[in-house]
């Protein structure tokens, strides 16, 4: 207590006998969120051959086990950087290890993910649901950029 404060009153100026209400406890959601169980994902890449029928511009294919679908997931990429970006930035996975294997364009990447990550639709799936592809989005963004530069 400071010398100029009157005796019997707290510093905030509230009388001692008056009860101050406690802050309300935040309400908990009624639905519980899915478990955030950690899952390690080992992705192996390989070079694409002509017979593989890969996407235009793709140089290699990734493969990993999808625990939700209980099947192998495969996708084609034009660079290792685009593969990393998809899993780290878009899916929120954490890259733990990366190592080159004994054949060209063969790399093993180990990611830390959560089981719930496998139940959400991918951005590519969302685009397919509305009738678009990633190339359509790139073309659309390029068109917008050209309009802004010209206008």
Secondary structure, 3 states (H helix, E strand, C coil): CCCCCCCCECCCCCECCCCCCCCCCCCCCCCCCCCCCEEEEEEEEEECCHHHCCCCCCCEEEEEEECCCCEEEEEEECCHHHHHHHHHHHCCCEEEEEEECCCCCCEEEEEEEEHHHHCCCCHHHHHHHCCCCHHHHHHHHHHHHHHHHHC
